[in-house]
Amino acid sequence: MELDYFEEAAEWLSKHPMVLPGGIGLHGKISENFPVDESKLIHMEDGVVLRYALPTDNDDNGTDSTFSAIPPYQNISCPLLMIIGTGDLTMNVDFTARQVYERMKKNDKGHMCTILRYPGAGHIIEPPYTPHCYASFDPFSRDSCYNPYMVWGGGDGSACAAQEDAWPRF
């Protein structure tokens, strides 16, 4: 994977006057540890809905989980801002956020985890005033779900409200 795009973005962000030197961190990942249950994929005209084909809290050990599909955020030493939309059709974001927070709390880092939860917003919460992306081409979806388009979810109004509220908090 070419990293030039990400390096350019990190350099651009690091030059922002509100960013401390060495203070950039961004993480987004679909883990290869997320087993996809193909029988639970929902194929729609717009693409594939992945959310119900991924493991849920019934498939792990609760808050003491070492659920391998979620990276070990409890090991970080900086604040974590999680931005989630409840209309996300890609993954169970409430489950993931609860897992991350509980792990951090168990390691005396709960105070470092902030969760912004937006009812009805989808998986992608982009900069304010940009078009809402309900579904798009996705290589993971193409290769793992046999459908070239992933449905990210969310509604236009909910996405707009989430964009306007979340982005200034970065």
N, C-alpha and C positions, 0 to 999 in steps of 0.2 A: 504494500500500500504506500502510495506517495504521501509524504508528510509535509510537503512544502506549503500546502494550503493552511494546515494547522499551525505550522511555524510562523507563517505570515500573520495569522490571526493573533497568536500569542504575542508577537512583537508589537503589533498595533495596539493591543490592549495594555501591554506593559508600559506604553508611552503615555497612557491616560493619566492626568494629574492626580486622580483619586486613588491610583493603584500604587501600593508600596513596592519598592524594588524586590523582585523575586516573589511577588504575591499573586501570581496567576496560577489557577488550577481549574481544570475543566475535565469532567469525566462523562463519557457516554459510551455504553457498551452493551451489545447483545452477547451474552456469554455463550460459548460453545457448550457450557454445562447445563444450559436450559434445554432439557429434552422436549421435543415437540411431539405431542400425541396427535398424529395425523388424523385420527378418527374424530377429533374435536375441532379441527379447523373449520371455519365457516367461510365458504367461498361466496362472495357477493359480486354484483356487477362491477362495483368500484375496486374490488380486490379481495384480499384474504384478511379475515379477522383472526389474529393470533392469540388474543387474551385467554380464551377458554381452553387452549391447547397447551398451555404452559402449567407447570406445577403451582399449587396454591398452598395456603397454610395447612391444609389437610395432608400435605405431602412432606411436611418437615416436622421438626421437634419443638415448635413454638418459639418463645423468646430466647431459649437457650440454644437455638439452632446454629449450626455451622453450615447451613444450607449453601452448598458450593456454588450455586448459580449467582449468588449475591456476593460481590467482592467484600473483603474484610475491612470495611470502612472504620471499624473500631480501632484500627491501628494508625489512623491519621492523627496529626498533631495540629491541625488547623480547623477553623470553623467550616461547617458543611451546610450549604443551603440546598434543600431539596424542593423542587418546584414540580407539583403533580396536578394533573387534571383528572377529575373523576370520570370523565367521558372517554378516557384512554381505552382504545380497543386493541392495543398492542400488548399490554401487560397489566397485571393486577398491581397497580401502583400503591394502593392502600396497604396491601400485604408487604410489598417491598419497603415502603417507608417505615412501617411498624418494625420490621426486622432490623433495619439499619439503626433506627432510634434506640430500640431495646438493646442492641449490641453495644452501642456507644454508651448508653446509660449504665449498663453492667460494668463497663470499663471506666466509670467516673467521667465520661465525656458527653453525657446527655445535654449539658448546657451549651455544648458546641454545635448542636444539631438544630437547625431551624427548618420547619416544614411549612411551605406555602401550599395550601390545598385549594384548588379552584374547581367548584362544582360545574360540571358540564363541559369543561375544557378538555381537549384531547391530548395526545402524546406530545405533539409539537407545539410549543408555546414560543412563537417567534417575536422579533422586535415589533413594537407597536406600529399600527397602521400598515402592516404588510398583509397580503391576502392569507386567509385561513387555509391551511393545507389539510384537507380531510383524508386524502389518500394520494400516494405517489409511487413511482417506480422504486423498487428496493432490491438490491442484489441478494440480501439474505432471504427475503421472501421468495424470490425467483428460485434460488438454489435449494432452500429447505422446505418451502411450502408449495412449490410447483405452481406458483402464481406470481407474475412479475410485479404486482402492485400490492402494497401494504395499506390497509385501512388504519389510519392513525386515530380517527374518531374526533369527537367534539363538535360543537355547534358554533356557527359564526359569531353570535352574540357573546357566548361564553368565552370563546377564544379571544375576542377583542378585549373583553374586560380583564382577562388574565394577562394579556400582553401589556396593557396599560399599567396594571398594578405591579406585575413581577419585574419587569425590566429595570425600573428605577431602583429596585432593591439590590441589584447585583453589586 
